């Protein structure tokens, strides 16, 4: 059932519009006594989910007893991040999700189903895991808040991914990521109906339908002026609310280029991107637009680590981003990767498969990753100061730019907000 929907390619929702839409939906849902909110973490700051969570608290007051950011494998939010993203929402309501220890398994998707939907890419059972608070908290409303946008693991982010990955456990996260990588990231990005989504939907229909989950979903993108614009708000409890948001997101967040791009420059906002685990969105989201033998330059001033999780960071350092065949071979031969399939999937996602070059430009601080570290995992390295002098993020415009020497580049100010492709590499 859909409780509220508003959105189009021309819509621009203000903070007041979001608040009004949220209050209208909550009124339509009916009175509740104990509410849990599951928003994204700080890495999804542009989603507007922070404001929507704050409006939920304003509406319910003390009845909103817990807020569980959908961290997945990310590090817990700091007090400053919580204050910045969630405004006046009381900090004592926030809980940290521990993806290795705080989960329970609601049920298991059969291996036969996984094999069928992944077209034989994987044939293991998949556990539907969630944070135990969702079950043990005895809530009569669970608000899952977030942004629908193209995504490398599941095709389009959010909906039940926010539950099964955002509050999921290590086995469920690892296996779902690996299914997507083995099936093929470029066959899934920008699509709402993918093998991983089918598995999540199976779990929703069979294992979590007793949980009172309502999905609050935004569609946010950059407008023609290069400014953030909220194009839609969709609130409901079933697949139809996600489907509507996904269709709008494809119109708003997907950018088709008229020719393969020979050089793409991506800026990674230092408040959001501190690891290649997140920063490789620059690779995922532009890879279908890049020309063969093209170049991706990633300006990453706050890059201090490969993985936010220490174990994943160690695995990235050990195995590097050297392509699908190499990674699949390493998985077969090494138990540590077999036990961390999500890391293996990430190594596949972060490789260009030798088709184009990836150059990372970390900042110059003592904590930043060094040239040796960057090159050891298979990336090229370039000096941050030299590259920003040549490609200045403060003067570049979104999309095509012609430099003073006549060079043409394509600039992306935030890879998390879109998906770029050349028409021959993407089919609707």
C-alpha positions as CSV (number, residue, x, y, z in Angstrom):
1,X,0.0,0.0,0.0
2,X,1.2,3.5,-0.8
3,X,0.6,6.1,1.9
4,X,2.2,9.1,0.1
5,X,3.7,9.7,-3.3
6,X,4.9,12.8,-5.0
7,X,7.6,13.1,-7.7
8,X,8.5,13.8,-11.3
9,X,11.5,14.9,-13.3
10,X,10.3,18.5,-12.7
11,X,9.5,18.3,-9.0
12,X,11.7,20.1,-6.5
13,X,10.7,19.2,-2.9
14,X,11.6,21.7,-0.2
15,X,12.2,20.9,3.5
16,X,8.6,22.0,4.1
17,X,7.3,19.7,1.3
18,X,9.1,16.8,2.8
19,X,7.8,17.5,6.3
20,X,4.2,17.9,5.0
21,X,4.5,14.6,3.0
22,X,6.0,12.8,6.0
23,X,3.3,14.0,8.4
24,X,0.5,13.1,5.9
25,X,1.8,9.6,5.5
26,X,2.2,9.0,9.2
27,X,-1.3,10.2,9.7
28,X,-2.5,7.8,7.1
29,X,-0.6,5.0,8.7
30,X,-2.5,5.5,12.0
31,X,-1.5,5.8,15.6
32,X,1.5,3.9,16.8
33,X,2.9,3.3,20.3
34,X,6.5,2.2,19.7
35,X,8.5,3.2,16.6
36,X,11.9,2.3,15.3
37,X,13.6,4.4,12.6
38,X,16.2,2.9,10.3
39,X,17.8,5.7,8.3
40,X,21.1,5.5,6.3
41,X,24.4,6.6,7.9
42,X,26.4,9.7,7.1
43,X,27.7,8.3,3.8
44,X,24.2,8.9,2.5
45,X,24.0,12.5,3.7
46,X,22.4,13.9,0.5
47,X,19.5,11.5,0.8
48,X,17.4,13.9,2.9
49,X,16.8,10.9,5.2
50,X,18.3,12.8,8.1
51,X,15.6,15.4,7.9
52,X,12.9,12.8,7.4
53,X,14.0,11.0,10.5
54,X,13.9,14.3,12.4
55,X,10.4,14.9,11.2
56,X,9.4,11.4,12.4
57,X,10.7,12.3,15.8
58,X,8.8,15.6,15.8
59,X,5.6,13.7,14.9
60,X,5.9,10.8,17.4
61,X,7.9,12.3,20.2
62,X,8.7,9.7,22.9
63,X,7.0,7.0,20.9
64,X,10.0,7.0,18.6
65,X,12.2,5.0,21.0
66,X,15.1,3.9,18.8
67,X,17.0,5.0,15.8
68,X,19.3,2.3,14.2
69,X,21.4,3.7,11.3
70,X,21.7,1.2,8.5
71,X,25.4,0.9,8.8
72,X,25.9,-2.4,7.0
73,X,29.7,-2.8,7.2
74,X,30.4,0.9,7.7
75,X,31.8,2.4,10.9
76,X,29.4,3.8,13.5
77,X,28.5,7.4,13.2
78,X,30.2,10.1,15.4
79,X,28.2,12.5,17.6
80,X,29.1,15.3,15.2
81,X,27.8,13.4,12.2
82,X,24.6,12.6,14.0
83,X,24.1,16.2,14.9
84,X,24.8,17.4,11.4
85,X,22.6,14.8,9.6
86,X,19.7,14.5,12.1
87,X,19.4,18.0,13.4
88,X,17.6,18.3,16.8
89,X,16.8,14.5,17.0
90,X,18.1,13.4,20.5
91,X,21.4,11.7,20.3
92,X,20.5,9.2,23.0
93,X,18.0,7.5,20.6
94,X,20.8,6.2,18.3
95,X,22.0,2.6,18.3
96,X,25.1,1.2,16.6
97,X,24.6,-1.8,14.4
98,X,27.2,-4.6,14.8
99,X,27.0,-6.6,11.6
100,X,29.1,-9.5,13.1
101,X,27.3,-10.0,16.5
102,X,23.9,-8.2,16.7
103,X,22.0,-10.2,14.1
104,X,19.4,-13.0,13.9
105,X,18.4,-15.1,10.9
106,X,14.8,-14.9,9.9
107,X,14.9,-17.6,7.3
108,X,17.0,-18.9,4.5
109,X,16.4,-18.5,0.7
110,X,17.0,-21.9,-0.9
111,X,20.1,-22.5,-2.9
112,X,17.9,-23.6,-5.8
113,X,16.3,-20.2,-6.0
114,X,19.6,-18.4,-5.8
115,X,21.0,-20.5,-8.6
116,X,17.9,-19.9,-10.7
117,X,17.8,-16.1,-10.4
118,X,21.6,-15.7,-10.7
119,X,21.6,-17.9,-13.8
120,X,24.0,-20.3,-12.2
121,X,26.5,-17.7,-11.0
122,X,26.0,-18.8,-7.4
123,X,24.2,-21.9,-5.9
124,X,24.4,-21.5,-2.1
125,X,21.5,-20.7,0.3
126,X,21.2,-17.1,1.4
127,X,20.4,-16.2,5.0
128,X,17.9,-13.3,5.6
129,X,19.6,-11.7,8.6
130,X,18.6,-8.5,10.4
131,X,19.6,-6.7,13.6
132,X,17.9,-8.5,16.5
133,X,16.4,-5.1,17.6
134,X,13.9,-5.3,14.8
135,X,12.4,-8.5,16.2
136,X,13.1,-8.2,19.9
137,X,12.1,-4.5,20.2
138,X,8.4,-5.3,19.8
139,X,7.8,-2.2,17.6
140,X,4.4,-1.6,16.0
141,X,6.1,0.5,13.3
142,X,9.5,0.3,11.7
143,X,10.3,3.2,9.4
144,X,13.0,2.3,6.8
145,X,14.2,5.6,5.3
146,X,16.6,6.3,2.5
147,X,17.3,7.2,-1.1
148,X,16.6,5.1,-4.2
149,X,19.6,5.5,-6.6
150,X,21.6,3.3,-9.0
151,X,23.7,0.8,-7.0
152,X,26.5,-1.6,-7.8
153,X,25.4,-4.6,-5.6
154,X,21.7,-4.7,-6.1
155,X,20.9,-2.5,-9.1
156,X,19.0,0.2,-7.3
157,X,19.7,1.1,-3.7
158,X,17.2,1.0,-0.8
159,X,13.8,-0.7,-0.2
160,X,14.5,-4.0,1.5
161,X,18.3,-3.7,0.9
162,X,18.2,-1.1,3.8
163,X,16.9,-3.9,6.0
164,X,18.8,-7.0,4.8
165,X,22.1,-5.3,4.2
166,X,21.9,-2.1,6.2
167,X,21.0,-4.0,9.4
168,X,22.2,-7.4,8.1
169,X,24.8,-9.8,9.2
170,X,28.2,-10.8,7.9
171,X,27.0,-14.0,6.0
172,X,24.0,-12.3,4.4
173,X,26.0,-9.2,3.4
174,X,29.0,-11.2,2.1
175,X,26.9,-13.6,0.1
176,X,24.6,-11.0,-1.4
177,X,27.5,-8.9,-2.5
178,X,29.2,-11.9,-4.1
179,X,26.1,-12.9,-6.0
180,X,25.9,-9.5,-7.6
181,X,29.6,-9.5,-8.5
182,X,29.6,-13.0,-9.9
183,X,26.5,-12.3,-11.9
184,X,27.9,-9.1,-13.3
185,X,27.7,-5.6,-11.9
186,X,27.2,-4.0,-15.3
187,X,24.2,-6.2,-16.0
188,X,22.5,-4.9,-12.8
189,X,23.3,-1.2,-12.2
190,X,20.3,1.0,-12.8
191,X,17.8,-1.8,-12.8
192,X,15.2,-2.5,-10.2
193,X,14.7,-6.2,-11.1
194,X,18.0,-8.0,-10.5
195,X,19.0,-11.4,-9.1
196,X,20.0,-9.8,-5.7
197,X,16.7,-7.9,-5.5
198,X,14.7,-11.1,-6.3
199,X,16.5,-12.8,-3.4
200,X,15.7,-9.8,-1.1
201,X,12.1,-9.9,-2.3
202,X,11.8,-13.6,-1.6
203,X,13.0,-12.9,2.0
204,X,10.6,-10.1,2.4
205,X,7.6,-12.1,1.3
206,X,8.5,-15.2,3.2
207,X,10.5,-14.2,6.3
208,X,10.0,-10.6,7.3
209,X,6.3,-10.0,6.3
210,X,5.4,-10.1,10.1
211,X,7.6,-7.0,10.7
212,X,5.6,-3.7,10.5
213,X,8.0,-2.0,8.0
214,X,7.1,1.1,6.1
215,X,9.5,2.4,3.4
216,X,10.2,6.1,3.2
217,X,12.1,6.7,0.0
218,X,13.5,9.8,-1.7
219,X,14.8,10.4,-5.2
220,X,17.7,13.0,-5.1
221,X,20.0,14.1,-7.9
222,X,21.9,17.0,-9.4
223,X,19.8,19.4,-11.5
224,X,21.0,21.3,-14.6
225,X,22.7,23.9,-12.4
226,X,24.7,21.2,-10.6
227,X,22.7,21.6,-7.4
228,X,21.1,18.9,-5.3
229,X,17.4,18.6,-6.0
230,X,14.9,16.3,-4.3
231,X,12.7,15.0,-7.1
232,X,10.4,12.6,-5.3
233,X,9.1,11.2,-2.0
234,X,7.4,7.8,-1.9
235,X,6.1,6.2,1.3
236,X,4.5,2.7,1.4
237,X,4.9,-0.9,2.6
238,X,5.4,-3.0,-0.6
239,X,7.4,-3.3,-3.8
240,X,5.2,-0.8,-5.7
241,X,6.5,2.1,-3.7
242,X,10.1,1.1,-4.5
243,X,9.2,0.5,-8.2
244,X,7.8,4.0,-8.5
245,X,10.9,5.6,-6.9
246,X,13.2,3.4,-9.0
247,X,11.6,4.5,-12.3
248,X,12.0,8.1,-11.3
249,X,15.6,7.6,-10.2
250,X,16.5,6.1,-13.5
251,X,15.2,9.3,-15.2
252,X,16.9,11.6,-12.7
253,X,20.2,9.8,-11.7
254,X,21.0,8.0,-15.0
255,X,23.1,10.0,-17.4
256,X,23.6,8.6,-21.0
257,X,26.7,10.1,-22.7
258,X,26.8,10.4,-26.5
259,X,30.2,8.9,-26.8
260,X,32.7,6.9,-24.7
261,X,34.6,9.2,-22.3
262,X,38.4,9.2,-22.6
263,X,39.0,11.0,-19.3
264,X,36.8,11.3,-16.3
265,X,37.7,13.3,-13.2
266,X,35.8,12.5,-10.0
267,X,35.8,14.5,-6.8
268,X,35.3,12.6,-3.5
269,X,33.9,15.0,-0.8
270,X,36.2,14.7,2.2
271,X,33.3,14.6,4.6
272,X,31.9,11.5,2.9
273,X,34.7,9.5,1.3
274,X,37.6,8.3,3.4
275,X,38.1,4.8,2.0
276,X,38.2,3.0,-1.4
277,X,35.4,0.9,0.0
278,X,33.2,3.9,-0.5
279,X,35.4,5.9,-2.9
280,X,35.2,3.2,-5.5
281,X,31.8,4.5,-6.4
282,X,33.8,6.6,-8.7
283,X,34.7,3.4,-10.5
284,X,31.3,1.7,-10.3
285,X,29.2,4.5,-11.5
286,X,31.4,5.7,-14.4
287,X,32.7,2.4,-15.7
288,X,30.0,2.0,-18.4
289,X,30.8,5.5,-19.7
290,X,34.5,5.1,-19.9
291,X,36.2,4.4,-23.2
292,X,38.5,1.4,-23.7
293,X,42.0,2.6,-22.7
294,X,40.3,5.6,-21.1
295,X,41.4,7.2,-17.8
296,X,39.6,7.7,-14.5
297,X,41.2,10.2,-12.1
298,X,39.9,10.2,-8.6
299,X,40.6,13.3,-6.4
300,X,40.4,11.9,-2.9
301,X,41.7,14.4,-0.3
302,X,40.5,12.4,2.7
303,X,41.5,8.9,1.6
304,X,43.1,7.3,4.6
305,X,42.1,3.6,4.3
306,X,41.0,0.9,1.9
307,X,38.3,-0.7,4.0
308,X,36.4,0.9,6.9
309,X,36.3,-2.5,8.5
310,X,39.8,-3.5,9.7
311,X,39.5,-7.1,8.4
312,X,38.2,-5.9,5.0
313,X,41.0,-3.4,4.8
314,X,43.6,-6.2,5.4
315,X,42.0,-8.3,2.6
316,X,42.1,-5.4,0.1
317,X,45.7,-4.8,0.9
318,X,46.5,-8.5,0.6
319,X,44.6,-9.3,-2.7
320,X,44.2,-5.9,-4.5
321,X,41.9,-4.9,-7.3
322,X,43.2,-7.1,-10.1
323,X,40.1,-8.2,-11.9
324,X,37.5,-10.9,-11.9
325,X,39.5,-14.0,-13.0
326,X,42.2,-13.2,-10.4
327,X,39.8,-12.6,-7.6
328,X,37.7,-15.8,-8.3
329,X,41.0,-17.8,-8.3
330,X,41.9,-16.2,-5.0
331,X,38.5,-17.1,-3.5
332,X,38.9,-20.7,-4.5
333,X,42.4,-20.9,-3.0
334,X,42.1,-18.8,0.2
335,X,39.9,-19.4,3.2
336,X,40.0,-15.8,4.4
337,X,38.3,-14.6,1.2
338,X,35.9,-17.5,1.2
339,X,34.8,-16.3,4.7
340,X,34.5,-12.7,3.4
341,X,32.8,-12.9,0.1
342,X,31.7,-9.3,0.4
343,X,35.3,-8.2,0.3
344,X,35.9,-10.5,-2.7
345,X,32.9,-8.8,-4.5
346,X,34.3,-5.4,-3.7
347,X,37.7,-6.4,-5.3
348,X,35.8,-7.3,-8.5
349,X,33.7,-4.2,-8.5
350,X,36.8,-2.0,-8.0
351,X,38.7,-3.3,-10.9
352,X,38.5,-2.0,-14.4
353,X,39.3,-5.5,-15.7
354,X,42.2,-3.9,-17.5
355,X,39.9,-1.9,-19.8
356,X,40.7,1.6,-18.5
357,X,43.2,3.0,-16.0
358,X,42.3,4.2,-12.4
359,X,44.4,6.9,-10.9
360,X,43.9,7.8,-7.2
361,X,45.1,11.1,-5.9
362,X,45.0,11.0,-2.0
363,X,45.6,14.1,0.1
364,X,49.0,15.0,1.5
365,X,48.4,14.5,5.2
366,X,50.3,11.9,7.3
367,X,47.2,9.8,7.6
368,X,46.5,9.7,3.8
369,X,47.3,6.5,1.9
370,X,50.7,6.7,0.3
371,X,51.8,6.2,-3.3
372,X,53.2,2.8,-2.4
373,X,49.9,1.7,-0.8
374,X,47.8,2.9,-3.8
375,X,50.0,1.2,-6.3
376,X,50.2,-2.0,-4.3
377,X,46.5,-2.7,-4.8
378,X,46.6,-2.2,-8.5
379,X,45.7,1.5,-8.9
380,X,47.9,4.3,-10.4
381,X,48.9,7.2,-8.2
382,X,49.2,10.9,-9.0
383,X,50.1,13.9,-6.8
384,X,46.9,15.6,-5.4
385,X,48.3,19.1,-5.6
386,X,49.4,18.7,-9.2
387,X,46.1,17.1,-10.3
388,X,43.9,19.7,-8.6
389,X,46.0,22.5,-10.1
390,X,45.3,21.0,-13.5
391,X,41.7,19.9,-12.7
392,X,40.4,22.3,-10.1
393,X,37.1,21.1,-8.6
394,X,36.2,24.7,-7.7
395,X,36.1,25.8,-11.4
396,X,35.1,22.6,-13.2
397,X,31.4,22.3,-14.1
398,X,29.4,19.1,-13.9
399,X,29.8,17.0,-17.1
400,X,31.9,18.1,-20.1
401,X,34.8,20.6,-19.7
402,X,37.3,21.8,-22.2
403,X,40.6,22.6,-20.5
404,X,42.9,25.6,-21.5
405,X,45.1,23.2,-23.5
406,X,42.1,21.9,-25.4
407,X,41.8,18.6,-23.6
408,X,38.2,17.5,-23.0
409,X,37.3,15.9,-19.7
410,X,34.1,14.8,-18.0
411,X,33.7,15.9,-14.4
412,X,31.7,14.2,-11.7
413,X,31.3,16.1,-8.3
414,X,29.7,13.2,-6.4
415,X,29.6,9.7,-7.9
416,X,27.1,8.5,-5.3
417,X,24.4,10.6,-6.9
418,X,24.3,9.1,-10.4
419,X,25.1,6.5,-13.0
420,X,26.8,7.3,-16.3
421,X,26.9,5.1,-19.4
422,X,27.5,5.1,-23.1
423,X,24.5,3.7,-25.0
424,X,26.3,0.6,-26.3
425,X,27.1,-0.5,-22.8
426,X,23.7,-0.1,-21.3
427,X,20.3,-1.5,-22.4
428,X,17.1,-0.4,-20.7
